[in-house]
């Protein structure tokens, strides 16, 4: 892989983009940190505000401190995010918190501290799915996002209350399980961000404002070694599922 990543492979110096899909990073966010926002944040917003039809956060930022919203009561609804330590999951936690939800995050427990800092109210062990399902049903939870695949989307469908709603990033849950639980499932339409100018502009403006007010922050990142030549190694890390709780960033110079 490294052998083909030459100047001929990446010849461009400029990238064209629709103006309503472009925002400005505030001074406190580096370009490497900005590289963690992009698609993950767009997918998280699409899951919440389009797929699950959750109201957009208020323009006045909520009082978020130490992973909890102190301005709202304990009657806030719950949402479960399965695959919470991927970038989309970590962005979904932050956005859901701003929309007044309580968050059950399902991930490796080694990332629990980071997920709590982003706004997760409780972190459940991804390696114990049956226990996570049982615990989620006790809350109860009627909203869910899956960021992993069909197996975990099915876990989310099992965890939700009858009549619950699920947005999935990769594959839909097992139809028999979803029907039995009376859970409606919808895929996450990222392309709407590029095709619907009003939606795309509104999302960019929201993200820009949230970054400026620091109610949204970039996730942890790691710069790939070797700059462009490290691209192949970075892909191998992703393929081998060695990346969790952070974003790999390749620097081009």
C-alpha positions in Angstrom: 0.0 0.0 0.0 2.8 2.4 0.9 4.4 2.0 -2.4 1.5 3.4 -4.4 1.0 6.4 -2.1 3.1 8.7 -4.2 2.7 12.3 -5.3 0.9 11.0 -8.4 -1.6 9.2 -6.2 -2.6 12.4 -4.4 -2.0 15.1 -6.9 -4.4 17.8 -5.7 -3.6 20.9 -3.8 -7.2 22.2 -3.7 -10.5 20.6 -3.0 -13.9 21.8 -4.3 -16.9 21.7 -2.0 -20.4 23.2 -1.9 -20.3 26.4 0.1 -23.1 25.3 2.4 -21.0 22.3 3.4 -18.0 24.3 4.5 -17.5 25.9 7.9 -14.7 27.8 9.7 -12.8 26.3 12.6 -12.4 28.5 15.7 -8.9 29.4 16.7 -8.9 26.9 19.6 -9.4 23.9 17.2 -6.3 22.8 15.2 -6.5 21.4 11.7 -5.8 17.9 13.1 -8.6 18.2 15.6 -10.8 19.6 12.9 -10.2 16.4 11.0 -12.0 14.4 13.6 -15.3 16.3 13.1 -16.4 15.9 9.5 -18.3 12.8 8.5 -18.7 11.5 12.1 -20.5 14.6 13.2 -22.7 14.7 10.0 -23.7 11.1 10.5 -24.5 11.7 14.2 -26.6 14.7 13.4 -28.4 12.8 10.6 -29.2 9.9 13.0 -30.6 12.2 15.7 -32.3 15.0 13.9 -33.4 13.3 10.7 -33.6 9.5 11.4 -35.0 9.8 15.0 -36.6 13.2 14.5 -35.2 14.6 17.8 -35.5 18.4 18.1 -32.4 20.4 17.4 -30.6 21.7 20.5 -31.6 25.1 21.7 -29.5 28.0 20.6 -28.7 28.8 24.2 -26.2 26.1 25.3 -27.3 23.7 28.0 -25.3 23.6 31.2 -23.1 20.6 30.6 -20.7 19.7 33.4 -18.9 16.4 34.1 -21.0 14.4 31.8 -24.4 15.6 33.1 -27.0 18.2 32.2 -27.7 20.1 35.5 -30.4 22.3 34.0 -32.9 19.4 33.3 -34.7 17.0 35.5 -34.3 13.2 35.7 -37.4 12.8 33.5 -35.3 13.3 30.4 -35.7 10.4 27.9 -32.9 7.9 27.4 -31.0 7.0 24.2 -28.7 4.1 23.7 -25.6 4.5 21.5 -24.0 1.2 20.5 -20.5 1.6 19.2 -20.2 4.7 21.3 -16.4 4.9 21.1 -16.3 5.4 17.3 -16.2 9.0 16.1 -19.9 9.0 15.1 -20.8 7.5 18.5 -18.8 10.1 20.4 -20.3 12.9 18.4 -23.8 11.5 18.9 -23.2 11.5 22.7 -22.4 15.2 22.6 -25.3 16.2 20.3 -27.8 14.0 22.2 -26.8 15.6 25.5 -27.4 19.1 24.0 -30.8 17.9 22.9 -31.7 17.1 26.5 -31.3 13.3 26.4 -29.7 10.9 28.8 -27.2 8.6 27.2 -26.4 4.9 27.6 -23.2 4.3 25.8 -22.2 0.8 24.8 -18.4 0.5 24.2 -15.2 -1.0 25.6 -14.9 0.0 29.2 -11.4 1.2 28.6 -13.0 4.2 27.0 -15.5 4.8 29.8 -13.8 7.9 31.2 -13.6 9.6 27.9 -17.3 8.9 27.1 -18.4 10.2 30.4 -16.5 13.4 29.7 -18.4 13.8 26.5 -21.7 13.4 28.2 -22.5 9.7 28.6 -24.5 9.1 31.7 -23.7 5.4 31.9 -21.3 3.2 29.9 -22.2 -0.5 29.3 -19.7 -3.2 28.3 -19.8 -4.0 24.6 -18.4 -7.5 25.4 -21.4 -8.4 27.5 -24.3 -7.6 25.1 -26.9 -9.7 26.9 -26.2 -7.9 30.2 -26.3 -4.5 28.3 -29.7 -5.4 26.8 -31.2 -6.3 30.2 -29.8 -3.2 31.9 -31.1 -0.9 29.1 -34.6 -2.4 29.4 -34.6 -1.4 33.0 -34.2 2.4 32.3 -36.3 2.2 29.9 -34.9 3.3 26.5 -37.0 4.1 23.5 -34.4 5.7 21.2 -31.3 4.0 19.8 -28.3 4.5 17.4 -26.1 1.7 16.1 -22.7 2.5 14.6 -21.4 -1.0 14.1 -23.4 -3.6 12.1 -26.4 -5.9 11.8 -25.6 -7.9 14.9 -25.3 -4.9 17.2 -28.3 -3.1 15.5 -30.3 -6.2 16.5 -29.0 -5.9 20.1 -30.3 -2.3 20.1 -33.7 -3.4 18.8 -33.8 -5.9 21.7 -32.8 -3.3 24.2 -35.5 -0.7 23.2 -39.0 -0.6 24.6 -41.8 -1.7 22.3 -42.5 1.1 19.8 -38.9 2.3 20.1 -37.0 4.0 17.2 -33.6 3.0 15.9 -31.2 4.7 13.5 -28.5 2.5 12.1 -25.3 3.5 10.3 -24.2 0.2 8.7 -26.9 -2.5 8.4 -30.5 -2.8 9.6 -31.4 -5.1 12.5 -32.8 -8.6 12.0 -36.3 -8.0 10.8 -37.9 -10.7 12.9 -36.5 -9.2 16.1 -37.4 -5.6 15.1 -41.0 -6.8 14.3 -41.3 -8.7 17.5 -40.2 -5.7 19.6 -42.3 -3.4 17.4 -39.2 -1.3 16.8 -39.0 1.0 13.7 -35.5 1.1 12.1 -34.2 3.7 9.6 -30.8 4.1 8.0 -28.8 7.2 8.4 -29.0 9.4 5.3 -25.6 11.2 5.3 -26.2 12.3 1.6 -28.9 14.7 2.7 -26.2 16.9 4.1 -24.8 17.3 0.5 -28.1 17.3 -1.4 -30.4 19.5 0.8 -28.9 23.0 0.9 -31.1 24.2 3.7 -30.3 21.2 5.9 -26.6 21.3 5.0 -26.3 25.0 5.8 -28.2 24.6 9.1 -26.0 21.8 10.2 -22.8 23.6 9.3 -24.0 26.7 11.1 -24.9 24.7 14.2 -21.6 22.9 14.3 -19.7 26.1 13.9 -21.6 27.8 16.7 -21.2 24.8 18.9 -17.5 24.7 18.4 -17.2 28.4 19.0 -19.1 28.1 22.3 -17.2 24.9 23.1 -20.4 22.9 23.7 -19.1 20.6 21.0 -15.4 19.5 20.9 -13.3 17.4 18.7 -12.6 13.8 19.8 -9.3 12.4 20.7 -7.0 11.8 17.8 -3.7 10.3 16.8 -1.6 11.5 13.9 -0.5 8.6 11.8 3.3 8.1 11.7 5.1 8.9 8.5 2.6 11.4 7.2 1.4 10.3 3.7 3.5 7.1 3.8 1.8 6.1 7.0 -1.6 6.0 5.3 -1.4 2.2 4.6 -0.4 1.4 8.2 -3.4 3.6 9.4 -5.8 1.6 7.2 -4.4 -1.7 8.6 -5.0 -0.4 12.1 -8.7 0.3 11.2 -9.0 -3.1 9.4 -7.7 -4.9 12.5 -10.0 -3.0 14.8 -7.1 -1.5 16.7 -8.6 2.0 16.8 -11.0 2.8 19.6 -12.0 6.0 21.3 -9.9 8.1 18.9 -9.6 9.2 15.3 -6.6 8.5 13.1 -5.5 11.6 11.3 -3.1 11.6 8.3 -1.2 14.9 7.9 -0.5 16.1 4.3 2.4 18.5 3.9 
